[in-house]
Amino acid sequence: MIWSLDCLDITSEVVWRLDSASLVRDETLKMTLVERGRVLFTIGGEQRVAKAGDVLHFPSGTWHGATMLDEEVILVDIFSPIREDFLT
């Protein structure tokens, strides 16, 4: 099986806070690589602190969100199929 992957590099130099009202639900499979910093992720009903080098998997249709814990955070998001809304 060949997957079409779309990469999005998100750099945050300010603290970005999401509360439970800010959770999102995508119909795409998503994986996130934490390149720099620490992030509190919510995936479904579970929370986890991820640090540089960690990779997280967000199954399609799962509610998720993030709270940046450090001043500078770099995340690399990978989606399948491609998120056309991110290309415009």
C-alpha positions as CSV (number, residue, x, y, z in Angstrom):
1,M,0.0,0.0,0.0
2,I,1.3,3.4,-0.9
3,W,0.3,6.4,1.3
4,S,0.2,9.9,0.1
5,L,1.9,12.0,2.9
6,D,1.7,15.7,3.3
7,C,4.2,17.3,5.8
8,L,3.5,20.5,7.7
9,D,6.3,22.1,9.8
10,I,4.8,24.2,12.6
11,T,7.1,26.5,14.5
12,S,5.8,28.3,17.5
13,E,7.9,30.9,19.2
14,V,5.3,31.9,21.7
15,V,3.3,29.8,24.1
16,W,0.3,28.4,22.4
17,R,-2.5,27.2,24.7
18,L,-5.4,25.0,23.8
19,D,-8.2,24.1,26.3
20,S,-10.7,21.3,25.9
21,A,-12.9,23.5,23.8
22,S,-10.1,23.8,21.3
23,L,-9.8,20.1,20.6
24,V,-10.1,19.2,16.9
25,R,-11.1,16.0,15.0
26,D,-9.6,15.3,11.6
27,E,-10.8,12.6,9.2
28,T,-7.2,12.0,8.2
29,L,-4.5,9.9,9.9
30,K,-2.0,12.2,11.6
31,M,1.4,11.6,13.0
32,T,3.4,14.3,14.8
33,L,7.2,14.4,15.4
34,V,8.3,16.7,18.2
35,E,11.5,18.3,16.9
36,R,12.0,20.8,19.7
37,G,10.4,21.6,23.1
38,R,7.8,19.9,25.3
39,V,4.1,19.6,24.5
40,L,1.1,18.3,26.5
41,F,-1.0,16.4,24.0
42,T,-4.6,15.3,24.4
43,I,-5.5,12.3,22.3
44,G,-9.0,10.9,22.9
45,G,-9.4,11.0,26.6
46,E,-5.7,10.6,27.5
47,Q,-3.0,13.2,28.1
48,R,0.7,12.8,27.5
49,V,3.7,15.1,27.7
50,A,5.9,14.6,24.6
51,K,9.5,15.9,24.2
52,A,12.0,16.3,21.3
53,G,12.3,13.0,19.5
54,D,8.9,11.7,20.4
55,V,6.4,10.6,17.7
56,L,2.7,10.5,18.3
57,H,-0.1,8.8,16.3
58,F,-3.6,10.3,16.0
59,P,-6.0,7.9,14.4
60,S,-8.6,9.3,12.0
61,G,-11.6,10.7,13.8
62,T,-9.9,11.1,17.2
63,W,-10.4,14.3,19.1
64,H,-7.0,15.8,19.9
65,G,-5.3,19.0,20.9
66,A,-2.0,20.4,22.3
67,T,-0.6,22.8,24.9
68,M,2.9,24.1,24.3
69,L,4.9,23.8,27.5
70,D,8.1,25.6,26.3
71,E,8.7,29.0,24.8
72,E,9.9,27.5,21.5
73,V,8.3,24.3,20.1
74,I,8.8,22.8,16.6
75,L,6.4,20.1,15.5
76,V,6.4,18.2,12.2
77,D,2.8,17.0,11.3
78,I,2.3,14.3,8.7
79,F,-1.2,13.6,7.3
80,S,-2.6,10.9,5.1
81,P,-4.4,11.6,2.9
82,I,-3.1,15.1,2.0
83,R,-4.9,18.0,3.9
84,E,-6.0,20.1,0.9
85,D,-7.2,22.9,3.2
86,F,-3.5,23.4,4.3
87,L,-2.4,23.9,0.8
88,T,-4.4,27.0,0.1
